[in-house]
Amino acid sequence: MRLLERLPLSRLVLMATVATALTACGSGSEDDARLRLLNASPDLGTVDLTSDKDELSRNVATLSLGEYGGRKAGVATLQVRGASGGATLASLPVTLAKDTRYTLIAYGGSGRAQTMLLQEDQTEPASGQSKLMVMNLAPDAGKLRVFVTAPDTVLNDAQAFGGREIDGGQSTGYVTQTAGRYRIRVTDADRREDLRLDLPAVELASGKVATLILRGSGSGMLVHGLMLEQRGALTRLDNTMARVRLVTAFASGGVHATLDGQSLMSFGTVSPTIGEYRLVRSGAQDLNGFAGGFPFSHSFSSFAPGGDYTVLMRGEISAPTISLMSDDNRLPATAGQARLRLLNGLSQALTLNLNYSQVASSVAPGSYGSGTFTPSASSLLTVSGPGSPTPLYKNDSFASQANGLYTVLMLGSDAQPQGILRKDR
C-alpha cells in the first residue's frame, strides 16, 4: 500500500533560473549547512559551486556529484560557474538551515542553465519500506507522467506515480511504498503510448530515501534518469533507445520499411509521406524494405541513446538516396519565441522565408535549415529555389504560437514539388 505524503513542494525543492556564479570546497563547523553540487547537464561542462567566498563543490564533471562543503546557516546566494574561475552560469538566493544537508542540481543547456535545491532532511522510512520522489528537470520534454509498477504490469492499467503529471521544474513529492524491484516508465502526460523512458529493473532499497531526476536529451523528447540517494551516491540510468521516423519524398510509389524489427512504414503506404517516430534500440541498425517494388537496404553506424532521427528517402525510387538527419525537437531557447525549419527532400538547394526575410538559406538536399522567429496570428511563409521568381511553396496565412516548432517538408520532385507544413511541438 502506498502513502503519498502531502508535503509542500517548497519544503522539498527550491528552483531558480539563470543569473551568476563562483565555486569551491569548505569545511566549517558542525552547525553549518552542508551543500554539494550535482551537475545534471551534458552541456555545461565541468562546474563549481560557491557561496560568497565559501568554496563548496569544485570541478564537478558532467553527470556527476561533488563533495559536501560547509556554509554558515542563514541567508546566502549559491552560485554555479564554469570550473577554475569560468563564466557565471546561474545563482540562487536561499535561506539555509543549520546542521542540514542540501544538493544543488544544475541542469539545462548552455546559455540557459537552471538550478534546483534539494533539502535532504526526509525521515527514513521503516524497514521494508522505501521513499521515492521524481523530479522533471527535462523542460524540453514537456509535461510527463511517471509509472512505478511491477515489471509485468500493463501500462494502461497503471496509476500515475504521485497521482499527477509533472511539468518541467516540478516533482511528484515523496511517496512511501514497499521496498523492492520496480519497472519505472515515463510517458507523455496525455499519451501513454508515447514512451520517453523505460527502466525495467530499478531497486528501491529498504529504509532509504531516493530522488529520480529526469534529465533532458539532445533531441528534447526522450529523457534520461539519475537516481540520487539522500545524502548518498548518484546512479546514472541512461535511456537505451532512440526515436526514428521515415520520410519518403518520391513523387509516387508504395513504400514499406523496417528498422530494428520496427515497421517505420507499412505495406500500402504511398509516397510522398511522413511517418511517425518509432522507438528503436540505440547503436548500429539496418534499414530494409521495398520502394516501388524494388528492394533496398541501408546500414546506419549508430543511433545515439535518447536521440531523434529522420531517415529521408528521395531521388529515383528504383535507386533511392537515403539520408539520416538528426532532429532537434527542443523548445526555443528564448521563451515566447517559436522555431521554424525546412526539410529539403528535393534535388536543389532551397531557401525558407518568413515575411520576406530569410530564416534559412541554401539548404542542401537531404538536410535541414532552421531559425527562430516571433510568432504571430498570420505570416507569409514561402520556400524558394535558386533563380526562380515563383515560390515552390507558399502559405500566406501561417499562424504560429509561442514555444512552437514548425517544419516545412519539401517532397515530390523538382518538377512537381509538394510542400507540407507540420506542427511538431
N, C-alpha and C positions, 0 to 999 in steps of 0.2 A: 504494500500500500504506500502510495506517495503522499508526502505532505509538502505543500507549497508554502514557503514562508513568505508572508506578505510584508517584507521589509522594504522601506522606501529606497528607491534606486539611488538617491543622493547619498545614502549611507554606504552604499556599495561601491559606487564609482563617481568620479568627478571627471568632466570632459572639457577639452579645450581645442582650439584651432590655432592656426599659425601665429607666430609672434617673434620671440627672441631666445638666446641661449649662451651657455658656458658649461664646464664639467669637472668631475674628479672622484676621489675616494677618501672619505673621512672616517674617523673613529668615534669620538665623542663619549659622553657619559651614559650610564645605564638608563637615565631618564630621557635621553634623546629619542626622537623619532628615527627610524631606520628605513632607508629607501634604497631601492635598486631599480635598474632600467632594463626593460625588455624591448629589444629592437625587433618589432614585428613587421618591418617593411623590407622588401627585397631591393628597394630603390634608394634608400637613404645612405647606404654605405656604413662605415664604422662611425659610431656616435658616442658622445659623452653626456653625462647628466651632472649638472651643478646647481647649487642654490647660493646666490651671492658669492661668497668666497669659499664656500664649502664644496669640496670635490666628493662626489657621491659614487658614481659608477663611471669607470674610464674604459675607453677602447672596446665598446660593446659591438661586436660584429653583427652583420646581418643575420636575423633569425636566431639570436642567441640572447642569453641572460647575463647581466652583470652581477657583481657582488654588492652586498648591502654596504651603505655608508651612513654615518651618523649626521643628524642635523638637529639643532636646537628646536624644541617644540614651539608652536605658535605660528604666527603669520609668516609666510615665506613665498618666494617665487621660484618654481622649479624651471630649469632651463635645459633644453636639448640642443646640442650643436654638433657640427662635424668634429671628429676626433682631432686632438692636438691643436686646439685653437681655431678650428674651422668655422664656417659660417653658421650663424644662428638659424635654427630650423623651427623651433616652437618654444613657447613658455606658458606656464600655468600658475596663476596665483592660488594658493591653498592655505588652509589652516591645519597644522599638523598636531596630532595628539601625542603626548609624551609616552614613551615606552610602547609605541605602536609601530608595526611594520607596514610598509607600502611597496607596491610595484608600480612604477610609471611605465605605461605602454606607449611607445612611439609607433605610429602606423601612417599609412597614406603614401602617396607618391612624392617624388622630388618636386619641390616648389609648392606643395600643398600638404605639408606634414601636419598631423594631428596627434593629440595625446589623450590618454585616459588614465586616471589614477585609481588603482585598486587598493582598497584598505583591507589588509589581511588580518582581520580580527574575528573571523567567524568561529563560533564554538564548534569543536569537532563533534561529529555525530557518534552515537553509541556503537559499540562493537556489532558488526554485521550490517551496519548502515553506511551510506556514503552521501556526500553533498556535492552537487554539481550545478554550476551556472554557465550559461552560454552567452557570449558577447558577439555581436555582429560588428566587427571592425573592418568590414569589406563594403564601404559605402557604394562603390560602383555596382555591386551585385543587387542593390535594391532591397526590398522587404523580403525576408526569408522566414521559413518555418523549420523547426528542428524536431526530429523524431528520435527518441531514445527507446529502443524496443529490444525484445528477444530477437536473436538472429533470423528466425524464420517467420517473423510477423509480416503480414501483407501490409504494405504502406497505406492502402486505402482504409484499413481497419484501425490504424493507429491514431492516437490523440497527440496533438502538438505538445512538445515539451514546454512546461511553464504555462500552457493554455493560451498562448498568444503568438502573434507574429512579431518579429524584431526587425526594425529598420536599422540603417547604418548608425552606429553610436549607441545602440540600445542593447539591453540584456534581458534575459528571462527572469532574473532573480534566482536565488538558490533554491534547489529542490532536493529534499531528502528522500532517499529511496534505498532499497536493498542493495548491498554491495554485490558485485559480480561482473560478468562479461555481458556487454550490450553491443548492439549494432546501432550506430548513430548515422542518420541520414538528414541531409539538408536539402530543402526544395525551395522553389519559388513560392511566395506566400499564397498565391492564388491557384497554382497549377502543380499538383503533386507529381505529375509525370515529368516535370522539368527539374531533374535531379542535379544538384550542384556539387554535392559531396557525399560519398558513401564510405563509411568506416566500418568494416564488417565485424571487427572484434576489438572493442575498447574495454579495458579493465578498470572498473571503478572500485577502488580499494576500500576495505573496511576501516571505518574510523577516520577517513580522510576527507578533506575539502579540496575541490579542484575547480578550475575555470577553463572551459573550452573556448578559445579565441578563434573566431573565423576571420581569416585574413584574405585579402584580395589576390587575384591572379593577374597575369599580364593582359588577359582578354577582358577582364572585368566581370564576367558572368560566373564562371566556376570559382570555387573558394577552396582554400587550404585550411588545415587546422593546426593549432598549437595548444597543447594541454599543459596548463600551469598548476602545479600542486601548491597549495597555500604554504608560503614560507619554504617551499621546496624547489624541486627541479622542473625543467622545461622539457617537453617531449614534442618533437615535430610529427604531425600527422598529415603528410602531403597527399594531395589528390593524385591518383594514378591514371586519371582519364583525361581525354581531350574531346572537344566537340568539332565535328566536321560536317559541312554541307556541300552538296554538289550543285553547281550552276552550269547548265548547258546553253551555249549561245548559238547552236546550229539553227539555221532558218527553218528547218523541218526535220522530221525523222524521229523514230522512237528510240528511247534510251533506257537501259537497265544497268545498274551498277551496285557492287557490294564492296565494303571495306571492313576488314576485321570481322567478317561474318555479319555485319550490319548492312541492311539494304539502304543505300543512300537514295536510290531511285528505283521504283518498282516497275515491272513489266507493264506496258501500255502507256507509260509516260511519254508525252510528245514534246520535243524541243521547239522553241526555247522555253526553259522552265527553271524555277528556283526551288531547290529542295530545302527541307528543314534540317536544322542541326541534329546530328546523332552523336551519342556518346560512343567513343572507341577507346581502346587501350592506347596509352602513350607509347612512343617508340616507333620503330620501323613497321610499316604496314604496306600491303599490296592492294591496289585498286583493280578490280576485274569487272568485265561486263560486255554488253553489246550496244553499239550505236548504229542505227540504221541497218541492223542485221549483221554488221561487221564486228567481230570480237576485238577487244582491246584489253590491255593490261598495263599497269604502271606501278613502279615501286617508289615509295617515299621513304627517305632515310630516317626521319624522326619527327614525330609529333610531340611537342613539349607538354609535360603534365600541366593541366589547367589552361591550355591554350585553346583558342577558337580559330578555325581554318575554313577557307573556301577553296574547293577544288573546281577550277574553271576549265570546261572543255569547249573549244572553239575551232574555227577553221573548217577543213574538209571533214565531213562525218566519217568517211572511209579511212582517214588517217588523221585523227584529231590531234591538235596541240593541247597538251594538258599542263596547266599551271597550278601551283599551290601558293595561296596567298594567306598570310597571317592576318587575322581580323582583330582590330582594336575596337571592342564594343563597350569601352568605358564611357562614363558620362563626361560632359565638358569639364575642363579643369576649373573654369570660372562659372559659378552659379548664375543662372539666369540666361546663359548663352545656350546655343544649340550647335550640333555638329552635322556637317553635310559632306558626303563623299561620293565619288564616282567609281564604279567598277567598269573597266573597259574590256568588253568582250568582242570588240571589232578588230580589224587589222590595221587601223590608222590611229595616230595619236589624237587625243581629244582634249577639249577644254571645258571645264564646268564653270558656269557663270550664274551669279545671283544679282538681279537688278543691275545688269550691265557691268558688274565688277567680277573679275576672275577670282574664283575660290580655289581652283586647281588648274594648272595649265600643263600642256604637253604630257598628258597622262598616257604612258606607253600601253600598247596592247597587253592584256594579261596582267594588269596591275591596278592598284587603287590610287586615287588622288583625293585629298580631303582638306577641310578647313573648318574654322569656327565662325559663326555669324550671330547677329542679334535677331531673334525670331520675331515674326510679325504675322498678322492675320492674312495678308496677301502679298506675295512677291512674285517677280518674274524669274523663272528658273529655266535655263537653257543649257544645252550641250552642243558644241560646235566642233567641226572638223577643220583641218588646215585648208585655207583658201576658199572656203565655202561661205557665201553670204547668208545662206538659209540654215537655220539651226537643224541639227539632226533630231533633236528632242526639244520640246517647248511646253512649259506649264506656266500660264500667265496668272494663275491664282493659287500659287503654292502657299498653303497655310502651315505654319510651324509653331511649336511650343517650346518653352524654356526647358532645358535639360534633355531635349530630344536628340535622337540620332537618326538621320535620314540618308538613304542610299539610292542613287540613280544607277540602275544596271543597264548598260547599253549592250543589247544582244541582237541576234539575227546576223545579217550580212551588211557589208558597206553599202551595197546597192539598195537594200531594204532594211535599214536599222530599226530596231524596236526598243524604245526606252521604257523602263518600268521603275516607278518610284515606290520605295518601300520605307515604312517607318519601323526601324529596328529597335528603338527604345522609346 
